[in-house]
Amino acid sequence: MDKTAWHASAYLGWLTLFFTTTTLVCCALPIVLVSLGLGAVMSSLNLQFSGLVFIAQYKYWTLALSAMLLGFLAWLIWRPGQTCPNNPLLAKACQQSKRWNVRMFNVSLVIWSTGFFFSVLLLPLRQLIYG
């Protein structure tokens, strides 16, 4: 694996983590804060960071884009035919990079799932349970 492909994969992992974190901030954070009685904190956050309102308005697009990035990152991590170099130092670095990519993917998947649950599934489930 050459150095540029290795760095591109690392940047894609960080980009995916960033997008999944935005889904958590736009979708799960407001519901959690309001549920805890901290609605004033949420309105203050919306006033200070106007980008939150924009992301929240387009939450389905944000969720879809981050899901596509997660799918692409999963393909990059587990695609067939990957090999590490024969050099022991480079092979160790390659294996360590793969482990970190899997960890970052798992964290991103948990963050995305939390944002998806709070923004898409929670209200219909509540209406289904409580009628």
Backbone as ProteinMPNN parsed JSONL, in Angstrom:
{"seq_chain_A": "MDKTAWHASAYLGWLTLFFTTTTLVCCALPIVLVSLGLGAVMSSLNLQFSGLVFIAQYKYWTLALSAMLLGFLAWLIWRPGQTCPNNPLLAKACQQSKRWNVRMFNVSLVIWSTGFFFSVLLLPLRQLIYG", "coords_chain_A": {"N_chain_A": [[0.866, -1.175, 0.0], [0.716, 2.119, -0.961], [1.979, 5.307, 0.264], [0.272, 7.531, -0.175], [-2.29, 6.42, -0.616], [-2.711, 5.289, 1.855], [-2.836, 7.546, 3.551], [-5.076, 8.82, 2.439], [-7.087, 7.039, 3.093], [-7.071, 7.304, 5.871], [-7.856, 9.995, 6.144], [-10.424, 9.827, 5.114], [-11.648, 8.29, 7.057], [-11.62, 10.069, 9.254], [-13.212, 12.081, 8.172], [-15.649, 10.738, 7.933], [-16.161, 10.253, 10.647], [-16.509, 12.909, 11.467], [-18.879, 13.634, 10.031], [-20.729, 11.817, 11.1], [-20.742, 12.649, 13.703], [-21.91, 15.138, 13.414], [-24.507, 14.343, 12.879], [-25.228, 13.378, 15.338], [-25.107, 15.702, 16.879], [-26.998, 17.334, 15.606], [-29.354, 15.914, 15.765], [-29.733, 14.117, 17.988], [-28.807, 15.485, 20.281], [-30.482, 17.881, 20.724], [-32.974, 16.683, 21.464], [-32.285, 15.192, 23.727], [-31.349, 17.216, 25.479], [-33.657, 18.835, 25.789], [-35.387, 16.939, 26.857], [-34.203, 16.549, 29.32], [-34.871, 18.859, 30.548], [-33.47, 21.08, 29.805], [-34.008, 23.09, 27.914], [-33.498, 25.8, 27.53], [-30.756, 25.862, 27.322], [-30.416, 24.565, 24.901], [-31.671, 26.376, 23.154], [-29.956, 28.51, 23.461], [-27.62, 27.403, 22.418], [-28.434, 27.113, 19.745], [-28.653, 29.786, 19.095], [-26.015, 30.69, 19.362], [-24.567, 29.008, 17.629], [-25.393, 29.029, 14.611], [-25.309, 27.241, 12.544], [-26.234, 24.843, 13.476], [-28.998, 24.927, 13.314], [-29.367, 24.903, 10.559], [-28.292, 22.366, 9.905], [-30.061, 20.776, 11.356], [-32.443, 21.316, 10.016], [-32.049, 20.026, 7.622], [-31.8, 17.315, 8.278], [-32.347, 14.737, 7.326], [-30.954, 14.618, 4.923], [-28.4, 14.958, 5.957], [-28.178, 12.637, 7.52], [-28.409, 10.711, 5.468], [-26.165, 11.281, 3.833], [-24.06, 10.824, 5.644], [-24.537, 8.127, 6.165], [-23.997, 7.016, 3.671], [-21.267, 7.631, 3.523], [-20.38, 6.08, 5.67], [-20.964, 3.523, 4.688], [-19.226, 3.453, 2.468], [-16.783, 3.674, 3.808], [-16.852, 1.292, 5.259], [-16.662, -0.501, 3.157], [-14.074, 0.167, 2.276], [-12.584, -0.681, 4.474], [-13.13, -3.461, 4.754], [-12.837, -4.571, 2.216], [-12.157, -7.062, -0.3], [-8.96, -8.549, -1.057], [-7.007, -6.982, 0.128], [-3.732, -6.268, 1.123], [-0.881, -6.189, 3.255], [2.358, -4.577, 3.372], [5.506, -6.359, 2.819], [7.654, -5.67, 4.372], [8.612, -5.747, 7.751], [8.273, -3.553, 9.572], [6.592, -1.799, 8.16], [4.456, -3.535, 7.779], [3.577, -3.915, 10.393], [2.756, -1.298, 11.006], [0.736, -1.092, 9.116], [-1.133, -3.04, 9.976], [-1.767, -1.968, 12.478], [-2.938, 0.414, 11.659], [-5.199, -0.594, 10.352], [-6.567, -1.695, 12.549], [-7.139, 0.653, 13.992], [-8.751, 1.949, 12.128], [-10.984, 0.244, 12.105], [-11.851, 0.578, 14.751], [-12.48, 3.344, 14.699], [-14.491, 3.275, 12.802], [-16.429, 1.75, 14.175], [-17.03, 3.464, 16.348], [-18.048, 5.623, 14.902], [-20.265, 4.376, 13.762], [-21.831, 3.812, 16.014], [-22.368, 6.433, 16.885], [-23.77, 7.403, 14.635], [-25.97, 5.67, 14.641], [-27.185, 6.358, 17.056], [-27.921, 9.05, 16.542], [-29.684, 8.573, 14.373], [-31.664, 7.007, 15.625], [-32.733, 8.833, 17.533], [-33.62, 10.909, 15.872], [-35.242, 9.831, 13.846], [-36.589, 7.403, 14.55], [-37.566, 7.568, 17.211], [-39.885, 9.235, 17.758], [-42.043, 8.018, 16.161], [-42.039, 5.486, 17.445], [-42.731, 6.193, 20.042], [-45.309, 7.225, 19.625], [-46.523, 4.906, 18.727], [-46.379, 3.261, 20.987], [-47.627, 4.763, 23.072], [-49.883, 5.629, 21.87]], "CA_chain_A": [[0.0, 0.0, 0.0], [1.573, 3.292, -0.985], [1.742, 6.271, 1.337], [-0.866, 8.408, -0.465], [-3.532, 5.681, -0.392], [-2.833, 5.106, 3.288], [-3.297, 8.811, 4.119], [-6.441, 9.081, 1.964], [-7.977, 6.21, 3.902], [-7.153, 7.906, 7.205], [-8.669, 11.206, 6.043], [-11.817, 9.429, 4.92], [-12.137, 7.879, 8.375], [-11.893, 11.274, 10.047], [-14.36, 12.755, 7.558], [-16.836, 9.987, 8.331], [-16.391, 10.53, 12.061], [-17.051, 14.265, 11.542], [-20.266, 13.652, 9.572], [-21.591, 11.112, 12.038], [-20.863, 13.493, 14.887], [-22.907, 16.176, 13.132], [-25.843, 13.766, 13.035], [-25.495, 13.307, 16.773], [-25.339, 17.061, 17.367], [-28.225, 17.908, 15.046], [-30.56, 15.113, 15.935], [-29.891, 13.537, 19.322], [-28.533, 16.464, 21.338], [-31.657, 18.682, 21.099], [-33.986, 15.891, 22.157], [-31.771, 14.849, 25.062], [-31.33, 18.421, 26.318], [-35.028, 19.234, 26.11], [-35.932, 15.914, 27.753], [-33.634, 16.765, 30.648], [-35.317, 20.151, 31.058], [-32.463, 22.083, 29.479], [-34.401, 23.72, 26.658], [-32.829, 27.098, 27.399], [-29.395, 25.589, 26.845], [-30.524, 24.261, 23.48], [-31.951, 27.61, 22.404], [-28.715, 29.283, 23.491], [-26.716, 26.784, 21.438], [-28.913, 27.478, 18.409], [-28.346, 31.195, 18.877], [-24.57, 30.859, 19.214], [-24.095, 28.235, 16.486], [-26.54, 29.014, 13.697], [-25.193, 26.086, 11.665], [-27.02, 23.746, 14.037], [-30.355, 25.032, 12.778], [-29.286, 24.461, 9.161], [-28.108, 20.91, 9.897], [-31.295, 20.167, 11.852], [-33.474, 21.426, 8.98], [-31.74, 19.048, 6.578], [-31.278, 16.161, 8.996], [-32.431, 13.517, 6.514], [-29.82, 14.671, 4.009], [-27.202, 14.726, 6.755], [-28.152, 11.212, 7.839], [-28.161, 9.941, 4.25], [-24.773, 11.477, 3.428], [-23.167, 10.14, 6.577], [-24.723, 6.685, 5.973], [-23.232, 6.654, 2.471], [-19.855, 7.647, 3.89], [-20.134, 4.895, 6.498], [-20.936, 2.372, 3.786], [-17.982, 3.498, 1.696], [-15.69, 3.373, 4.725], [-16.92, -0.147, 5.536], [-16.099, -1.168, 1.988], [-12.628, 0.364, 2.294], [-11.965, -1.463, 5.549], [-13.291, -4.908, 4.587], [-12.849, -5.013, 0.824], [-11.258, -8.199, -0.524], [-7.714, -8.308, -1.778], [-6.098, -6.065, 0.81], [-2.506, -6.863, 1.637], [0.072, -5.285, 3.888], [3.7, -4.758, 2.799], [6.34, -7.427, 3.363], [8.567, -5.087, 5.366], [7.998, -5.929, 9.071], [7.852, -2.279, 10.166], [5.421, -1.323, 7.426], [3.351, -4.467, 8.033], [3.057, -3.61, 11.73], [2.023, -0.032, 10.885], [-0.476, -1.362, 8.342], [-2.077, -3.74, 10.857], [-2.223, -1.006, 13.492], [-3.845, 1.332, 10.963], [-6.459, -1.3, 10.139], [-7.266, -1.78, 13.83], [-7.682, 1.975, 14.309], [-9.863, 2.21, 11.211], [-12.15, -0.509, 12.58], [-12.325, 1.263, 15.961], [-13.11, 4.6, 14.295], [-15.736, 2.913, 12.145], [-17.395, 1.346, 15.199], [-17.463, 4.676, 17.055], [-18.893, 6.364, 13.965], [-21.524, 3.652, 13.609], [-22.621, 4.032, 17.233], [-22.83, 7.826, 16.85], [-24.796, 7.518, 13.602], [-27.16, 4.944, 15.092], [-27.823, 7.183, 18.085], [-28.585, 10.161, 15.856], [-30.799, 8.036, 13.596], [-32.72, 6.601, 16.546], [-33.398, 9.992, 18.121], [-34.252, 11.811, 14.91], [-36.183, 9.184, 12.935], [-37.362, 6.309, 15.129], [-38.095, 7.774, 18.556], [-41.255, 9.76, 17.759], [-43.016, 6.987, 15.771], [-42.126, 4.463, 18.486], [-43.485, 6.766, 21.157], [-46.703, 7.279, 19.218], [-46.999, 3.534, 18.658], [-46.523, 2.73, 22.345], [-48.57, 5.522, 23.9], [-51.105, 5.866, 21.101]], "C_chain_A": [[0.907, 1.23, 0.0], [1.102, 4.339, 0.029], [0.521, 7.149, 1.075], [-2.195, 7.692, -0.245], [-3.78, 5.499, 1.095], [-3.369, 6.38, 3.948], [-4.713, 9.145, 3.675], [-7.444, 8.27, 2.766], [-8.146, 6.793, 5.297], [-8.01, 9.172, 7.175], [-10.141, 10.877, 5.863], [-12.431, 8.973, 6.236], [-12.48, 9.068, 9.239], [-13.082, 12.041, 9.488], [-15.666, 12.059, 7.941], [-17.173, 10.23, 9.788], [-16.985, 11.924, 12.242], [-18.524, 14.287, 11.146], [-21.188, 12.915, 10.524], [-21.757, 11.895, 13.326], [-21.858, 14.614, 14.64], [-24.315, 15.62, 13.229], [-26.204, 13.648, 14.505], [-25.847, 14.689, 17.315], [-26.663, 17.612, 16.853], [-29.471, 17.183, 15.502], [-30.771, 14.591, 17.353], [-29.738, 14.574, 20.425], [-29.749, 17.326, 21.689], [-32.703, 17.902, 21.88], [-33.541, 15.552, 23.572], [-31.797, 16.07, 25.981], [-32.734, 18.859, 26.718], [-35.666, 18.221, 27.057], [-35.419, 16.065, 29.181], [-34.033, 18.112, 31.248], [-34.341, 21.276, 30.79], [-32.753, 22.722, 28.124], [-33.747, 25.063, 26.433], [-31.4, 26.93, 26.909], [-29.425, 25.318, 25.348], [-30.801, 25.507, 22.66], [-30.723, 28.511, 22.384], [-27.692, 28.722, 22.504], [-27.132, 27.133, 20.014], [-28.614, 28.932, 18.086], [-26.859, 31.393, 18.609], [-24.027, 30.168, 17.959], [-25.245, 28.066, 15.507], [-26.472, 27.852, 12.711], [-25.976, 24.893, 12.171], [-28.439, 23.743, 13.492], [-30.378, 24.535, 11.337], [-29.163, 22.943, 9.079], [-29.388, 20.211, 10.35], [-32.415, 20.235, 10.811], [-33.291, 20.366, 7.898], [-31.181, 17.766, 7.188], [-31.351, 14.881, 8.175], [-31.303, 13.468, 5.492], [-28.518, 14.399, 4.753], [-27.067, 13.252, 7.11], [-27.835, 10.363, 6.613], [-26.704, 10.064, 3.803], [-23.819, 10.743, 4.357], [-23.326, 8.622, 6.473], [-23.968, 6.207, 4.734], [-21.741, 6.641, 2.766], [-19.497, 6.45, 4.77], [-20.079, 3.633, 5.635], [-19.663, 2.308, 2.97], [-16.785, 3.171, 2.577], [-15.681, 1.89, 5.089], [-16.346, -0.935, 4.363], [-14.589, -1.017, 1.951], [-11.948, -0.521, 3.341], [-11.999, -2.946, 5.233], [-13.317, -5.372, 3.137], [-11.85, -6.158, 0.63], [-9.989, -7.775, -1.254], [-6.779, -7.315, -1.12], [-4.883, -6.833, 1.308], [-1.668, -5.781, 2.284], [1.452, -5.546, 3.291], [4.466, -5.894, 3.485], [7.299, -6.927, 4.429], [7.911, -5.182, 6.743], [7.516, -4.633, 9.721], [6.603, -1.742, 9.485], [4.217, -2.237, 7.644], [2.734, -4.208, 9.401], [2.238, -2.324, 11.706], [0.714, -0.231, 10.131], [-1.524, -2.049, 9.208], [-2.628, -2.81, 11.929], [-3.206, -0.013, 12.878], [-5.209, 0.675, 10.723], [-7.254, -1.41, 11.437], [-7.882, -0.44, 14.196], [-8.832, 2.344, 13.392], [-11.126, 1.48, 11.65], [-12.717, 0.146, 13.834], [-13.061, 2.55, 15.601], [-14.441, 4.33, 13.599], [-16.798, 2.536, 13.17], [-17.913, 2.542, 15.992], [-18.403, 5.487, 16.167], [-20.251, 5.694, 13.795], [-22.421, 3.823, 14.835], [-23.187, 5.453, 17.253], [-23.946, 7.983, 15.823], [-26.083, 6.836, 14.046], [-27.918, 5.721, 16.164], [-28.574, 8.349, 17.452], [-29.786, 9.708, 15.052], [-31.962, 7.651, 14.502], [-33.479, 7.812, 17.07], [-34.121, 10.845, 17.099], [-35.324, 11.149, 14.055], [-37.097, 8.205, 13.657], [-38.079, 6.635, 16.431], [-39.549, 8.242, 18.562], [-42.275, 8.719, 17.273], [-43.141, 5.868, 16.806], [-42.935, 4.959, 19.678], [-44.974, 6.821, 20.832], [-47.315, 5.889, 19.135], [-47.263, 2.962, 20.049], [-47.623, 3.433, 23.116], [-49.846, 5.922, 23.161], [-51.38, 7.265, 20.9]], "O_chain_A": [[1.77, 1.364, 0.867], [-0.003, 4.268, 0.567], [-0.201, 7.482, 2.015], [-3.138, 8.298, 0.265], [-4.924, 5.549, 1.549], [-4.251, 6.311, 4.803], [-5.482, 9.7, 4.459], [-8.529, 8.757, 3.085], [-9.248, 6.777, 5.847], [-8.807, 9.397, 8.085], [-11.007, 11.57, 6.397], [-13.603, 9.24, 6.502], [-13.523, 9.08, 9.892], [-13.876, 12.593, 10.249], [-16.664, 12.715, 8.236], [-18.343, 10.397, 10.136], [-17.87, 12.113, 13.078], [-19.34, 14.891, 11.843], [-22.321, 13.346, 10.736], [-22.801, 11.815, 13.973], [-22.579, 15.009, 15.557], [-25.233, 16.341, 13.62], [-27.368, 13.802, 14.873], [-26.773, 14.832, 18.113], [-27.377, 18.29, 17.592], [-30.537, 17.789, 15.613], [-31.893, 14.627, 17.859], [-30.476, 14.537, 21.41], [-30.03, 17.491, 22.876], [-33.258, 18.41, 22.855], [-34.336, 15.62, 24.509], [-32.22, 15.971, 27.133], [-32.966, 19.217, 27.873], [-36.406, 18.603, 27.963], [-36.125, 15.743, 30.137], [-33.58, 18.465, 32.337], [-34.372, 22.307, 31.461], [-31.857, 22.876, 27.293], [-33.466, 25.44, 25.296], [-30.893, 27.768, 26.163], [-28.559, 25.787, 24.61], [-30.228, 25.681, 21.585], [-30.477, 29.201, 21.395], [-26.985, 29.476, 21.836], [-26.282, 27.417, 19.17], [-28.35, 29.273, 16.933], [-26.481, 32.172, 17.734], [-23.125, 30.691, 17.303], [-25.983, 27.083, 15.565], [-27.484, 27.511, 12.1], [-26.347, 24.019, 11.388], [-29.014, 22.684, 13.239], [-31.302, 23.827, 10.938], [-29.847, 22.305, 8.279], [-29.76, 19.176, 9.798], [-33.241, 19.326, 10.726], [-34.264, 19.873, 7.33], [-30.212, 17.2, 6.683], [-30.487, 14.016, 8.32], [-30.754, 12.399, 5.223], [-27.639, 13.699, 4.248], [-25.981, 12.68, 7.015], [-27.074, 9.4, 6.707], [-26.08, 9.069, 3.436], [-22.87, 10.107, 3.897], [-22.353, 7.894, 6.669], [-23.372, 5.131, 4.74], [-21.025, 5.746, 2.316], [-18.42, 5.874, 4.622], [-19.224, 2.773, 5.849], [-19.083, 1.236, 2.796], [-15.87, 2.469, 2.145], [-14.611, 1.294, 5.215], [-15.631, -1.918, 4.556], [-13.885, -1.974, 1.629], [-10.858, -1.044, 3.106], [-10.995, -3.633, 5.423], [-13.783, -6.478, 2.861], [-10.825, -6.218, 1.308], [-9.963, -6.772, -1.968], [-5.837, -6.848, -1.76], [-5.013, -7.928, 1.855], [-1.738, -4.61, 1.91], [1.694, -6.629, 2.757], [4.115, -6.327, 4.583], [7.71, -7.693, 5.3], [6.771, -4.747, 6.904], [6.462, -4.617, 10.355], [5.67, -1.286, 10.146], [3.081, -1.764, 7.69], [1.514, -4.273, 9.559], [1.164, -2.254, 12.303], [-0.299, 0.384, 10.464], [-2.695, -1.668, 9.171], [-3.815, -2.858, 12.251], [-4.194, 0.357, 13.511], [-6.247, 1.318, 10.873], [-8.473, -1.239, 11.435], [-9.021, -0.388, 14.661], [-9.79, 2.984, 13.826], [-12.222, 2.036, 11.574], [-13.935, 0.259, 13.972], [-14.139, 2.82, 16.132], [-15.406, 5.071, 13.788], [-17.949, 2.956, 13.049], [-19.108, 2.624, 16.277], [-19.432, 5.979, 16.629], [-21.273, 6.374, 13.696], [-23.636, 3.963, 14.702], [-24.351, 5.653, 17.599], [-24.958, 8.626, 16.103], [-27.172, 7.374, 13.845], [-29.149, 5.737, 16.175], [-29.73, 8.605, 17.789], [-30.811, 10.389, 15.045], [-33.117, 7.936, 14.186], [-34.71, 7.833, 17.06], [-35.142, 11.452, 17.422], [-36.233, 11.831, 13.58], [-38.297, 8.191, 13.384], [-39.109, 6.029, 16.726], [-40.364, 7.693, 19.303], [-43.303, 8.55, 17.929], [-44.238, 5.352, 17.023], [-43.732, 4.214, 20.249], [-45.806, 6.496, 21.678], [-48.495, 5.71, 19.437], [-48.254, 2.262, 20.261], [-48.459, 2.784, 23.743], [-50.769, 6.482, 23.752], [-52.377, 7.614, 20.269]]}, "name": "protein", "num_of_chains": 1, "seq": "MDKTAWHASAYLGWLTLFFTTTTLVCCALPIVLVSLGLGAVMSSLNLQFSGLVFIAQYKYWTLALSAMLLGFLAWLIWRPGQTCPNNPLLAKACQQSKRWNVRMFNVSLVIWSTGFFFSVLLLPLRQLIYG"}
